[in-house]
């Protein structure tokens, strides 16, 4: 549906909820294939404060991992080489079928399903998912399926942000670590392209 990466970058629209992959276990659904719809970006809730700006101290890392664990791609503190120590955003691949699930962390107190928006430039796109809690860390994330093409497209814009169903900018990922950004959590896109390519290589069903 959104494999035309050049078109996405040119239009400033990143569509990360694609039906080319099955939904994550236990829930998230995706809008069926349809022509891309560009809408005006929703305004963030007035006075949204930044809780943690990790742009200057984070980068991306991928791990192949051994069965029964699945390959992972994560935003980590710079120098950390362990995707289990994510700074809050990570992706996992079902090694059996290649399905990729994205996780946006720091969602304590949330449950059920929701529709977030992903924003790049002036364009937005709905992403349907659900909240789940990781047993090993007890952290709640908003999880949703993403295609390999859209995962790679995440690294193209100067900034990608994720807006919650409440209208708050939960996460912003930036290339310029000094950029003035309004979001609860801010991370870097440093190393994303290389790490994402490694992750997709590990992700191929064996």
C-alpha positions as CSV (number, residue, x, y, z in Angstrom):
1,X,0.0,0.0,0.0
2,X,2.7,2.5,0.9
3,X,5.7,0.8,-0.6
4,X,6.3,3.9,-2.8
5,X,8.9,5.4,-0.4
6,X,9.9,8.2,-2.7
7,X,6.3,9.3,-3.0
8,X,5.9,9.2,0.8
9,X,9.0,11.3,1.4
10,X,8.0,13.8,-1.3
11,X,4.6,14.2,0.1
12,X,5.8,14.5,3.7
13,X,3.4,11.7,4.7
14,X,4.5,8.6,6.6
15,X,2.0,5.8,6.6
16,X,3.1,3.2,9.2
17,X,-0.1,1.3,9.7
18,X,-0.1,-1.0,6.7
19,X,-2.2,-4.1,6.2
20,X,0.6,-6.0,4.5
21,X,1.5,-7.5,7.9
22,X,-0.9,-9.3,10.2
23,X,-1.9,-7.5,13.4
24,X,0.0,-8.1,16.7
25,X,-1.1,-11.0,18.8
26,X,-4.2,-10.2,20.8
27,X,-5.4,-7.3,19.0
28,X,-4.4,-4.2,16.9
29,X,-6.2,-3.8,13.6
30,X,-5.2,-1.8,10.5
31,X,-7.3,0.2,8.1
32,X,-7.7,-1.7,4.9
33,X,-5.8,-0.8,1.7
34,X,-6.9,2.6,0.4
35,X,-5.6,5.6,-1.3
36,X,-3.3,7.7,1.0
37,X,-5.2,10.5,2.6
38,X,-3.4,13.6,3.7
39,X,-5.0,15.7,6.3
40,X,-4.0,18.7,8.3
41,X,-1.9,17.8,11.4
42,X,-3.8,17.8,14.6
43,X,-2.9,20.4,17.2
44,X,-1.1,19.2,20.3
45,X,-2.8,19.8,23.6
46,X,-1.9,23.3,24.7
47,X,0.9,23.4,27.2
48,X,2.1,19.9,26.5
49,X,5.3,19.6,28.5
50,X,8.4,17.6,27.6
51,X,8.9,14.9,30.2
52,X,12.2,13.5,28.7
53,X,14.3,14.8,25.9
54,X,16.7,12.0,25.0
55,X,17.5,13.3,21.5
56,X,21.2,13.9,22.2
57,X,21.7,10.7,24.2
58,X,20.0,8.0,22.1
59,X,20.6,6.0,18.9
60,X,19.2,2.9,17.3
61,X,20.4,-0.7,17.6
62,X,19.3,-4.0,16.1
63,X,19.8,-7.6,17.4
64,X,19.2,-10.9,15.6
65,X,18.7,-13.0,18.8
66,X,18.4,-16.7,19.0
67,X,15.2,-18.8,18.9
68,X,12.9,-18.7,20.7
69,X,13.5,-14.9,21.0
70,X,12.7,-12.7,18.0
71,X,14.8,-10.1,16.2
72,X,14.5,-6.6,17.7
73,X,15.2,-3.0,16.8
74,X,15.3,-0.4,19.6
75,X,16.0,3.2,20.5
76,X,18.7,2.8,23.2
77,X,20.9,5.1,25.1
78,X,24.0,5.8,23.1
79,X,26.6,3.1,23.6
80,X,24.1,0.5,24.8
81,X,24.0,-2.7,22.6
82,X,21.0,-4.4,24.2
83,X,17.6,-4.0,22.7
84,X,16.0,-5.3,25.9
85,X,17.1,-2.0,27.4
86,X,15.0,0.2,25.1
87,X,14.6,3.9,25.9
88,X,11.0,3.5,25.0
89,X,10.5,2.8,21.3
90,X,11.2,-0.6,19.7
91,X,10.1,-3.0,17.1
92,X,9.9,-6.8,17.2
93,X,9.8,-9.3,14.3
94,X,8.0,-12.6,14.4
95,X,10.8,-14.7,13.0
96,X,8.3,-17.4,11.9
97,X,6.4,-15.2,9.5
98,X,8.2,-11.8,9.2
99,X,5.4,-9.8,10.8
100,X,6.7,-6.6,12.5
101,X,5.2,-4.9,15.5
102,X,6.1,-1.4,16.7
103,X,6.0,-0.4,20.3
104,X,5.7,3.2,21.7
105,X,6.4,3.0,25.4
106,X,5.7,5.2,28.4
107,X,2.0,4.6,28.2
108,X,1.4,3.8,31.9
109,X,-2.3,3.6,32.9
110,X,-3.6,2.9,29.3
111,X,-5.4,-0.2,28.3
112,X,-7.6,-1.5,25.4
113,X,-7.3,-0.2,21.9
114,X,-6.9,3.2,20.4
115,X,-6.1,5.1,17.2
116,X,-3.0,7.2,17.2
117,X,-1.7,9.4,14.4
118,X,1.7,9.4,12.8
119,X,2.9,12.8,11.6
120,X,5.6,13.8,9.2
121,X,5.6,17.3,7.8
122,X,2.1,18.5,7.3
123,X,0.6,15.1,6.7
124,X,-0.9,12.6,9.2
125,X,-2.1,9.1,9.1
126,X,-4.2,7.1,11.5
127,X,-2.6,4.0,13.1
128,X,-4.9,1.5,14.9
129,X,-3.4,-0.5,17.7
130,X,-3.7,-1.5,21.3
131,X,-2.0,-1.1,24.7
132,X,0.0,-4.0,26.0
133,X,2.4,-4.5,29.0
134,X,5.8,-6.1,28.6
135,X,6.2,-8.7,31.4
136,X,10.0,-8.3,31.7
137,X,9.9,-4.5,32.3
138,X,6.2,-3.9,33.3
139,X,6.1,-1.1,30.8
140,X,3.0,-0.4,28.9
141,X,3.3,0.4,25.2
142,X,1.0,1.4,22.3
143,X,1.6,-1.4,19.8
144,X,0.7,-1.6,16.1
145,X,1.8,-3.6,13.0
146,X,4.1,-2.0,10.5
147,X,5.4,-3.0,7.0
148,X,9.1,-3.3,6.2
149,X,8.8,-0.5,3.7
150,X,7.2,1.9,6.2
151,X,9.7,1.0,8.8
152,X,12.5,2.1,6.5
153,X,10.5,5.2,5.7
154,X,10.6,6.2,9.4
155,X,14.2,7.2,8.9
156,X,13.6,9.6,6.0
157,X,11.9,12.7,7.4
158,X,13.8,15.2,9.7
159,X,11.2,14.5,12.3
160,X,8.4,11.9,12.9
161,X,5.9,12.3,15.7
162,X,3.2,10.1,17.2
163,X,0.0,11.8,18.4
164,X,-2.2,9.9,20.9
165,X,-6.0,9.5,20.7
166,X,-6.0,12.3,23.3
167,X,-4.3,14.7,21.0
168,X,-1.0,14.7,22.8
169,X,2.3,14.3,21.0
170,X,3.6,11.2,22.9
171,X,6.8,10.7,21.0
172,X,9.0,12.7,18.5
173,X,12.0,11.2,16.7
174,X,14.4,13.8,15.3
175,X,17.5,13.9,13.2
176,X,18.6,17.3,14.6
177,X,19.1,16.7,18.3
178,X,19.0,20.5,18.9
179,X,15.6,21.0,17.3
180,X,12.8,22.7,19.2
181,X,10.2,20.0,19.5
182,X,6.9,19.8,21.5
183,X,6.4,16.2,22.6
184,X,6.4,14.3,25.9
185,X,9.3,12.1,24.9
186,X,11.9,13.0,22.3
187,X,14.4,10.5,20.8
188,X,17.0,10.6,18.1
189,X,16.9,9.0,14.6
190,X,20.7,8.6,14.8
191,X,21.7,5.2,13.3
192,X,18.2,4.3,12.4
193,X,18.8,3.6,8.7
194,X,21.6,1.1,9.3
195,X,19.9,-0.5,12.3
196,X,16.6,-0.9,10.5
197,X,18.3,-2.5,7.5
198,X,20.1,-5.0,9.8
199,X,16.8,-5.7,11.6
200,X,15.0,-6.4,8.3
201,X,17.8,-8.8,7.4
202,X,17.4,-10.6,10.7
203,X,13.7,-10.5,10.3
204,X,13.5,-12.6,7.2
205,X,11.7,-15.9,8.1
206,X,14.4,-18.7,8.2
